[in-house]
Amino acid sequence: MNRVVWSFACFYLLEVPFLDSALASEVKRPSLGVDIISLNGKWQLMNSNSSVSLSAEVPGCVHTTLQRQGFISDPYYRFNDLAYRWISLDNWTYTTLFSVPTHVRGKGKAVLVFEGVDTVSTISLNGVTIGKTDNMFRRYDFEVTGLLKDEENVLQVWVMSAVTYASQRSHAHTEYRVPPDCPPPVQKGECHVNFIRKAQSSFSWDWGPSFPTLGIWKGVRLEVFNTSRVLSYTTSPKYDSEHSSWNVEVELFFDVFVASKGLVHLSIPLLQSEAEFQLSLTPGQSKKSFVLQLNQSVSLWWPFGHGEQFLYYLTIDVNLEGGETFNVAFRTVELVQEPIPSSPGLSFYFRINGKPIFLKGSNWIPVHAFQDQVTTDMITILLRSAQKANMNALRVWGGGVYEQDIFYSLCDMYGIMIWQDFMFACALYPTEKDFIQTVREEVTQQVRRLKSHPSVVIWSGNNENEAAIATDWFNISVAARPLYVKDYVNLYVENIRDIVLQEDSTRPFLVSSPTNGVESEKEGWVAKDPYDPHYGDTHYYSYYKDCWDWTAFPRTRFASEYGFQSWPSLSTLSKVSVSSDWDFSSNFSAHRQHHEDGNQQMLKQAELHYILPNSTDPVQKYRDTIYITQVMQAQCVKIQTEFYRHSRSDIIEGKGHTMGTLYWQLNDIWQGPSWSSVEFGGKWKMLHYWATDFYAPILSAGVEDKGDLLIYGVSDSHSENTTRLSGVRLHSWSSFNAVCSLESNVTKIKAGGSTLVFQHSISALLTQCGNCTRRSCIVAFHLSSPEGQLISPHNHIFLSSPRYAEGLQKPNITDTGIVQNFFVTLHCSFPAVYVWLDVDNIPGHFDVNGFLMLSKKSTVLFGAWRPTTAEEITANLHITSLRDVY
């Protein structure tokens, strides 16, 4: 058994004045007598030969600056990712001038703070080099005491091409190779990204472009003080199970110039808890810890769907100067890996506040290739979309970036649990002393920044790197393998894991994903088979196997990656393309696809069950082909997700007890084909609409097994549900009237589990109903309370592929126009499947979409995200069903 309980209390800063965008001359005076001058705003930007010189915004990046100044067009447009490759191959210099008031300049210590430089730079002040950077994910502090001038000060940041730097570092590593050298040609990317500490996907990925950015991507400021400054705050909880009480340990990190004494006051007014502590500081950097005892019980923080997300105000006041207000929350998290009866291996599930929680969600990638263009609105739309789809978890994938503070704060509010990868993905990495050192600082800073968020429930060292070694992605010889395993253990275990365990005792740590967890640890941290479904988590992709065959899916403990590609809507693609691109065989379609054979894989998977579009109008055929890829993706992911959800209580041939599904992927980085359920810009694909149903708190899920129709009731509830399976109805494709209908007995669905509520031979069912064959009928069902109230979404199961459906006719769907409050009523002549409503570029989503229409009339609601009118929606409304595309 391996069971550890991580208790937790958190806070996060609600408002940080010195991070506000401000004029360079503005001085702010926070606590501890620190004067802060923001250096954000207008800088000058110049390339290496001075042929490009223009004004730039900081925070920002070179690409964004060039676009805003009209020097280049949209980098996402058509083939511009290749046309603008020169930008990333050049070196660039940022320059700003600033003055410092006399009373500030006379203070004892001055420090320039760079919250984030992308990535390799040399920084000088008034002609004196003050430091260098080599890590996008680190904050850098440079002491500049004595370098400040009476009048104008000149600050320069020379940023080196990340592509050049990575290449130089790789070629300097001559003792042995550190693969992979380059991405696959289909990705059109740059090489040796594993030698530089920046977003690994910035050199390209199979869902995104190659834009190796350069710039000052976070804020810059000057801090001047006489005695000390606070570098950061963190908290850790202590839960006393014997007395059922909490306390909060607060850690303050100081940079001290002159020894001093003072007071620290901590208070949580709503809990009537406060305490005051003596503070004694000596010169240098130091950490001070204080424990606030709570005087009453707390309301716990729960994941979405399992309770409220209680956040309390916490005040930290140093030297009685007014203090800062934070949010504080309380919860416990356990990653339970213990023996399961009748099964080899170990369980793998999360227990929050003592309750087993099934994680339902997706994987999060960078929102934009240019991080300075990521807005709070963009993050909010994506996170609200996740919550609306009944998700309670997201995995921040290890090839992107550690997200903005607002991302984690919103997840705290929305109850979305975060599986946080460290930024290493699909590669081996060097272990030279300087590389390890910058990684250690990166990890320390990020853990201290993020550990106070209740939403973060687990750290993971990397994405797929254990599997890369174990299954020999890079053709490493047997003789050389121990060397790479040693480097792997050095980086992720002896350094990253070691730091995390020192800095954060409040949540679990996994070395990799996928992994066998504690079994991988027993096997020396690299398991023989990290994909073993008896342990840990798995990643599973299979594009050529029939995705309707649920028996091919691994009956895993936890599915942290799986999925299928689709294309985004024409309205999304049209922003970066021209009409001649709107063909599945166009150069644009090939260029945008960064996954080998991806376009063909989609069509071949779709063709297994659907007749492909055959319109003679090229644009209509393109639109229909996009539609059919989204139908295929939604159906495939639905089948796989429902399989995992109803496997949570099953142990079959020693496998099962699945307790988490995170499909790949939630969002897009640009307009192109990918595994996402939400397009770049926030528009929902069909998959995302379907996720609202297959992630519902109570679900009915049907499968065919050995000729029998099995229907499961699945519940996330912590108490039993008394229910009945209502309306198991067989519908003919040629009529709105059900051919026959069956009712089940009242059944109890186990709490937090899956219960078989219906089993019937399909051949007997067809015989019993009469006038039905596998090809002419479809089975629809749902769960209801004993009183007849609907408690699960409507669901259905095909008895044969729709491409062979008999009697499926063009439904002739019409609408009566959008009425007040944006309701649209649809009418059809025959049953319709995969009914899809699209309003082009009007942001928002329908309450249901991609649905089965088994009645002559259906009313759908559109929720707009900006002011619009019924007339605008009506003018842009497109309605498609499966039978309309052929």
Helices and strands as residue ranges (DSSP letters): E 5-10, G 17-19, E 27-28, G 31-33, E 35-38, E 41-47, E 53-58, E 60-61, H 62-68, H 80-83, H 85-89, E 92-98, H 102-105, E 109-114, E 120-125, E 128-134, E 140-143, E 153-159, H 162-172, G 185-187, G 193-195, G 200-203, E 215-216, E 220-225, E 228-240, E 245-256, E 260-268, G 269-271, E 273-281, E 284-293, E 312-318, E 324-336, E 349-352, E 355-357, E 359-364, G 371-373, H 376-388, E 393-396, H 405-414, E 417-421, H 433-450, E 456-460, H 465-470, H 481-488, I 489-497, H 498-503, E 509-510, H 518-522, E 538-540, G 550-552, E 559-562, H 570-573, G 574-576, G 579-581, H 587-592, H 598-607, H 618-646, E 651-652, E 655-656, E 660-663, H 686-694, E 698-705, E 708-715, E 721-732, E 738-742, E 746-749, E 753-761, H 762-769, E 777-784, E 795-798, G 802-804, E 814-819, G 820-822, E 823-827, E 832-838, E 844-846, E 851-853, E 857-864, H 870-876, E 878-880, G 882-885
